[in-house]
Amino acid sequence: MAAEHPVKRIALIVVGGALVAVGAALLVLPGPGLLLVFAGVVLLARAVPALSRHVEPVRARAMRAAEESVSSGWRIAGSVLVGLTLVSAGVVWGLCPGLPFAGWATGTSLVLSGVVLFALLGWSHRRLRATR
């Protein structure tokens, strides 16, 4: 693999590190933590080839978690309920100025979190169905 341009390498490290940090936080918060950690590790491995040995184990865990998230009707229903709650909370936070951190900045981030959850849920379901 050819050496990355120094500016591109720094950008990969910054974005990859941010994805790993946000993904690590989402491991305990609702969200696609392992998938973000995987994306961050892939970017970091492009910038620092010594990290490439960590890509496959993280990918395997992320894919297993994605499959487990849609392994039963109850898990799918729970995920859909969480997604609807996020979208609803986002609209409420955008429209009600009396709430803490109220406004469309908070509301939009909650709505986007719900949309990302639905997208990942659909992707996981389609992927699991294709493997069966």
N, C-alpha and C positions, 0 to 999 in steps of 0.2 A: 504494500500500500504506500502510495506516495505521501510525503510529509505534507501536512495541512499548512496553509498560509498562517502566520502567527496571529493575525487578527481573527481569522476564522476559527483557529484553535481556541483562542480566548473566548469567543462567542459560544462555541460548543461547550466549553467548561462552565461558563456562567449559566447558560440555559439548562444544560444537563444537571448541574448542581441544584438549580432552582427546582427542577422537576423532581429530583430525588428528595429534596427537603419538603416540598409540598406533598409528594406521595407518602413520605414517612409520616407526616402529620395526618394524612387521610387514612392511615392504617388504623388509627384509633377514632377518627371522626368519620361520619358517613361520606363515602366517596370512593372513587376508583384508585385507592392507594397503590396497590401492587402494579397496576398498569402504568401509572405515572412514574413509579420507581423504575420500572422496566424501560420506559422511554428515556428517562434520564441516564440510566446506565448505558444504553445504546449510544447516546450522544457523547457521554464521557469516554466510552471506549474508542470512539472515532478520534477524539482529541488525545487520549492517553492509551495507546495500544496495550499496555500492560494490564489494563482493566478488562480487556476482552474476555478473559477467562470467567468473568462474573456474569456475562450476558446470558448464557444458556441456562444456568440455574435460576436466575431471576425470571427469565422468560417462562420456564417450565412452571414455576410457582404461580406466576400471574395467570397463565392459561388455565391451570387447575382451579384457581380461585374464580376465574370467570365462568368456568363450566359448573362449579359448585353453586354459583349464584342463581343458576336457572335449572338446578337439578330436580326441583319439585315445584308443584303448583303453589305451595305455601310460601316458598322463597320468592317466587315470581310475584305473587300477590303482595308480599311484604315490601319488595323493591318498588313495585308500582305505587303502593301506598306512600312510601317515603318520597318518591318522585313527585307525586301529586301534592304532598305536604310542602315540599320545597318550593314548587311553583306557586302554590297558594300563599305561602308565607312571603314569597317575594312580592307578590301583588299587594298584599296587605302592608308590607313594609314600605312599598313605594307610595301607597295612597294615604297612609295614616301618619301625619307628622308628629303625633304625640309619643310614638314608640322610641325606645333608645336606638340610636344610630339610624333613625328613619330617613328615608329618601330613596331615590331611584338607584343610587350607587349600590346600596345594600340589597335592595329589591332585585336589581338586575343580576347581581352575583348569585342570589338564591335561585332565581328563575333559570339562569344558565346552568347551575349545578343540577337542577332537576332535568333539564334537557340533556345534559351530558349523561346523567344516570339512565335516562330512557334510551339514548343512543347506544350506550354500552350494554344495557340489558338486551336490546334487540340484536346487537352484534353477537353477544354471548349465546343467545337462544338460537340464532341462525347457525353459528359455528357448531354448537352441540348437536343440533338437528342434522347437520351435514356429516358429522362423524358417525352418526348412528346408522 
